[in-house]
Amino acid sequence: MHFTNAARELGISQGAVSHQIKTLERQLGFPLFEREGRSVALTREGRLLLPALQKQFGEMVAIIEELRAVQGTSGRSVTILTTTYFASRWLSKRLSSFMNNHPDIALRIVHASANRRTDASHNFEIRWGNGIWHNTSADLLFAANLTPVCSKSLIKSVDLPFRPESLKNYAFLHDGETQEAWKQWISKAGLGDIHLPLGPAIADPNVRMQAAVDKQGFALADWLVEEELNSGKLIAPLKTTLPGYGYYLIKGPSEISSAARLFSSWIHAAASNCDGVF
């Protein structure tokens, strides 16, 4: 495996590819590649991420290519900035309906990390949080209550039946935003000043959910992990849920065009059936 091939396909320098990879690895907190002389190989973490990313980005690329193939002469487009977590677990599954209704509008999905916005020309951003951001007007798409999830095999038999206070025996997985949500959940569960062992800080929510599947600890999750819950890879052993969080549509710096207004109307309608409840 060589970065040279990636650079040629992207039309940028090999140094630029290496720089972006190093930046991503710093944000994730673990290496994705092992350097072996002039070639590179995926690390264990990279190999775990690869199938999920290939599947989800492949689906989005296929949809976007279909949109481009049927695009009319108007050249209308909409750029959406969002995380891979939301794109892969909610948005990608629904984009075909927008494509069928508006074949003349080309969509561009741009990745944003949980803590960093990277595109200055988007029409909209879809962001998770409590809706309170400085100098930002956010429209709620749907609520997403939070509850702790983990691998069923993580829970020790001595802790059964599982109670909120049993959490002190397990690590909790978090990032900068969910660490505050953990404090709020602990308060709502009536646990007072209980101290939860600090587990790995993982910025990417997809990686954080995989860490929970891999028995590294408990993660706060919303209903977008329903596939893992339905398959039994994850369980939600406690009834307490934390309200006040959700996914919001935020207007970007680009002018609101007729195509952008159509996308806004569509995504609000698509989100109207989501109640955020487990």
C-alpha positions as CSV (number, residue, x, y, z in Angstrom):
1,M,0.0,0.0,0.0
2,H,1.4,3.4,-1.0
3,F,0.2,7.0,-0.4
4,T,1.5,7.8,-3.9
5,N,-1.5,6.0,-5.5
6,A,-3.9,7.8,-3.2
7,A,-2.3,11.2,-4.0
8,R,-2.5,10.5,-7.8
9,E,-6.2,9.6,-7.5
10,L,-7.0,12.7,-5.4
11,G,-4.9,15.0,-7.6
12,I,-2.8,16.2,-4.6
13,S,0.8,15.7,-3.5
14,Q,1.9,12.7,-1.5
15,G,3.0,15.1,1.3
16,A,-0.5,16.5,1.5
17,V,-2.0,12.9,1.9
18,S,0.6,12.1,4.6
19,H,-0.3,15.3,6.4
20,Q,-4.0,14.6,6.3
21,I,-3.5,11.1,7.6
22,K,-1.3,12.3,10.5
23,T,-4.0,14.9,11.4
24,L,-6.7,12.3,11.3
25,E,-4.7,9.9,13.5
26,R,-4.1,12.7,16.1
27,Q,-7.8,13.4,16.2
28,L,-8.7,9.7,16.6
29,G,-6.0,9.1,19.2
30,F,-4.6,6.0,17.5
31,P,-2.6,5.2,14.4
32,L,-4.3,3.9,11.3
33,F,-1.2,2.9,9.3
34,E,2.1,1.3,10.1
35,R,5.1,2.7,8.1
36,E,7.2,-0.1,6.6
37,G,10.0,1.6,4.7
38,R,8.4,3.1,1.6
39,S,5.1,1.3,2.0
40,V,2.4,1.4,4.6
41,A,0.0,-1.2,6.1
42,L,-3.2,-0.8,8.1
43,T,-3.0,-1.2,11.9
44,R,-5.5,-3.3,13.8
45,E,-7.6,-0.2,14.3
46,G,-7.4,0.6,10.7
47,R,-8.5,-2.8,9.7
48,L,-11.5,-2.6,12.0
49,L,-12.6,0.7,10.5
50,L,-12.1,-0.1,6.9
51,P,-15.1,-2.4,6.1
52,A,-17.6,0.0,7.8
53,L,-16.2,3.0,6.0
54,Q,-16.0,1.3,2.6
55,K,-19.6,0.2,2.9
56,Q,-21.1,3.5,4.0
57,F,-19.0,5.8,1.8
58,G,-19.6,3.4,-1.1
59,E,-23.3,3.8,-0.6
60,M,-23.1,7.6,-0.5
61,V,-20.8,7.7,-3.5
62,A,-23.2,5.5,-5.5
63,I,-26.1,7.8,-4.6
64,I,-24.2,10.9,-5.5
65,E,-23.0,9.4,-8.8
66,E,-26.6,8.6,-9.6
67,L,-27.6,12.2,-8.9
68,R,-24.8,13.5,-11.1
69,A,-25.8,11.1,-13.9
70,V,-29.3,12.4,-14.0
71,Q,-28.5,16.0,-13.2
72,G,-30.1,18.5,-15.6
73,T,-28.7,21.6,-17.1
74,S,-29.5,23.8,-14.1
75,G,-26.4,22.8,-12.2
76,R,-28.2,23.0,-8.9
77,S,-26.3,21.5,-5.9
78,V,-26.5,21.3,-2.1
79,T,-23.6,20.7,0.2
80,I,-24.2,19.1,3.6
81,L,-21.6,19.0,6.4
82,T,-22.1,16.2,8.9
83,T,-20.3,13.4,10.8
84,T,-19.8,9.9,9.4
85,Y,-21.9,8.6,12.3
86,F,-25.0,10.5,11.3
87,A,-24.4,10.0,7.6
88,S,-23.9,6.3,7.8
89,R,-26.6,5.5,10.4
90,W,-29.4,7.9,9.2
91,L,-28.8,10.1,6.2
92,S,-27.5,7.6,3.7
93,K,-30.5,5.3,4.1
94,R,-32.9,8.1,3.1
95,L,-31.1,10.0,0.4
96,S,-32.6,8.0,-2.4
97,S,-36.0,9.5,-1.8
98,F,-34.6,13.0,-2.2
99,M,-32.8,11.8,-5.4
100,N,-36.0,10.4,-6.8
101,N,-38.0,13.6,-6.1
102,H,-35.3,16.0,-7.2
103,P,-33.1,14.4,-9.8
104,D,-31.8,17.8,-11.0
105,I,-30.1,18.6,-7.6
106,A,-26.6,17.2,-7.0
107,L,-25.7,16.5,-3.4
108,R,-22.3,16.8,-1.8
109,I,-21.8,15.2,1.6
110,V,-18.7,16.6,3.5
111,H,-17.3,14.9,6.5
112,A,-17.0,16.8,9.8
113,S,-15.4,15.4,12.9
114,A,-17.3,15.6,16.2
115,N,-15.3,18.6,17.3
116,R,-14.1,20.3,14.2
117,R,-16.0,21.8,11.2
118,T,-13.9,21.6,8.0
119,D,-15.9,23.1,5.1
120,A,-16.5,26.8,4.7
121,S,-18.9,26.7,1.7
122,H,-21.6,24.2,2.9
123,N,-25.3,25.0,2.7
124,F,-26.2,23.1,5.9
125,E,-24.6,21.4,8.8
126,I,-26.3,18.6,10.6
127,R,-24.9,18.6,14.2
128,W,-25.5,16.5,17.3
129,G,-25.9,18.3,20.7
130,N,-28.2,20.3,22.9
131,G,-28.9,23.0,20.3
132,I,-27.1,25.8,22.2
133,W,-24.2,27.1,20.2
134,H,-22.7,30.6,20.1
135,N,-24.0,32.7,17.2
136,T,-25.7,29.7,15.7
137,S,-29.4,29.3,14.8
138,A,-30.2,25.6,14.9
139,D,-33.5,23.9,13.9
140,L,-34.2,20.6,15.7
141,L,-34.6,17.6,13.3
142,F,-35.3,15.1,16.0
143,A,-34.5,14.4,19.6
144,A,-32.0,11.7,20.5
145,N,-32.3,10.6,24.1
146,L,-29.1,9.1,25.5
147,T,-28.6,5.9,27.6
148,P,-25.6,3.8,28.5
149,V,-24.9,0.8,26.2
150,C,-22.3,-2.0,26.4
151,S,-21.5,-5.5,25.2
152,K,-23.7,-8.0,27.0
153,S,-20.6,-10.1,27.8
154,L,-19.0,-7.1,29.6
155,I,-21.3,-7.3,32.6
156,K,-20.1,-9.5,35.4
157,S,-22.5,-12.0,36.9
158,V,-21.9,-10.5,40.3
159,D,-23.5,-7.3,39.0
160,L,-26.7,-8.9,38.0
161,P,-29.4,-7.7,38.1
162,F,-27.7,-4.6,36.7
163,R,-28.3,-1.4,38.6
164,P,-27.1,2.2,37.9
165,E,-24.7,2.1,40.9
166,S,-23.0,-0.9,39.3
167,L,-21.6,1.4,36.7
168,K,-18.8,2.3,39.1
169,N,-17.2,-1.1,38.3
170,Y,-16.8,-0.3,34.6
171,A,-15.0,2.2,32.4
172,F,-17.0,4.8,30.6
173,L,-16.2,5.8,27.0
174,H,-16.4,9.4,26.1
175,D,-15.2,12.4,24.2
176,G,-15.3,16.1,25.0
177,E,-19.0,16.5,24.3
178,T,-20.3,13.2,25.8
179,Q,-18.3,13.6,29.0
180,E,-20.6,16.4,30.0
181,A,-23.6,14.3,29.0
182,W,-22.3,11.5,31.2
183,K,-22.4,13.9,34.2
184,Q,-26.0,14.9,33.4
185,W,-27.0,11.2,33.0
186,I,-25.4,10.3,36.4
187,S,-27.4,13.2,38.0
188,K,-30.7,12.1,36.4
189,A,-30.1,8.5,37.5
190,G,-29.8,9.7,41.1
191,L,-26.2,8.5,41.6
192,G,-24.9,11.7,43.2
193,D,-21.2,12.1,43.2
194,I,-20.4,8.6,42.0
195,H,-17.1,8.4,40.2
196,L,-17.0,6.4,37.0
197,P,-13.6,5.0,35.9
198,L,-12.3,7.0,33.0
199,G,-12.1,4.9,29.9
200,P,-10.6,5.8,26.5
201,A,-11.5,9.2,25.1
202,I,-12.7,8.5,21.5
203,A,-13.8,11.5,19.4
204,D,-15.3,9.5,16.5
205,P,-18.7,8.1,17.7
206,N,-18.6,5.2,15.3
207,V,-15.3,4.1,16.8
208,R,-16.7,4.7,20.3
209,M,-19.6,2.4,19.6
210,Q,-17.2,-0.2,18.2
211,A,-15.2,0.1,21.4
212,A,-18.4,-0.6,23.4
213,V,-19.0,-3.7,21.2
214,D,-15.4,-4.8,21.9
215,K,-16.1,-4.7,25.7
216,Q,-13.9,-1.7,26.4
217,G,-16.6,-0.1,28.6
218,F,-20.0,1.7,28.6
219,A,-20.8,4.4,26.0
220,L,-23.7,6.9,26.0
221,A,-25.7,6.2,22.8
222,D,-28.8,7.3,21.1
223,W,-31.3,5.2,19.1
224,L,-29.1,5.4,16.0
225,V,-27.3,2.3,17.4
226,E,-30.5,0.3,16.8
227,E,-28.8,-2.1,14.4
228,E,-26.3,-3.1,17.1
229,L,-29.1,-3.3,19.7
230,N,-31.3,-5.4,17.5
231,S,-28.5,-7.8,16.6
232,G,-27.4,-8.2,20.3
233,K,-24.0,-6.7,19.7
234,L,-25.0,-4.0,22.3
235,I,-27.5,-3.9,25.1
236,A,-29.0,-1.0,27.0
237,P,-29.3,-2.5,30.5
238,L,-30.6,0.6,32.3
239,K,-34.0,2.3,31.9
240,T,-32.8,5.9,32.6
241,T,-32.5,8.0,29.5
242,L,-31.2,11.6,29.2
243,P,-33.3,14.0,27.2
244,G,-32.2,17.4,25.9
245,Y,-30.0,16.2,23.0
246,G,-30.7,15.7,19.3
247,Y,-29.7,16.4,15.7
248,Y,-30.0,19.9,14.4
249,L,-30.0,21.5,11.0
250,I,-27.8,24.6,10.9
251,K,-27.7,27.0,8.0
252,G,-24.2,27.3,6.5
253,P,-22.4,30.4,5.1
254,S,-23.6,29.7,1.6
255,E,-26.7,31.5,0.3
256,I,-29.9,29.7,0.7
257,S,-30.8,28.7,-2.8
258,S,-34.1,27.1,-4.1
259,A,-32.3,23.7,-4.1
260,A,-31.2,24.3,-0.5
261,R,-34.8,25.1,0.5
262,L,-36.0,22.0,-1.1
263,F,-33.4,19.9,0.8
264,S,-34.4,21.6,4.1
265,S,-38.1,20.8,3.6
266,W,-37.3,17.3,2.6
267,I,-35.0,16.5,5.6
268,H,-37.5,18.0,8.1
269,A,-40.2,15.8,6.6
270,A,-38.0,12.8,6.7
271,A,-37.1,13.5,10.4
272,S,-40.7,14.1,11.5
273,N,-41.2,10.3,12.2
274,C,-38.2,10.1,14.5
275,D,-39.1,10.4,18.2
276,G,-35.6,9.7,19.6
277,V,-36.9,7.1,22.1
278,F,-35.3,3.7,22.6
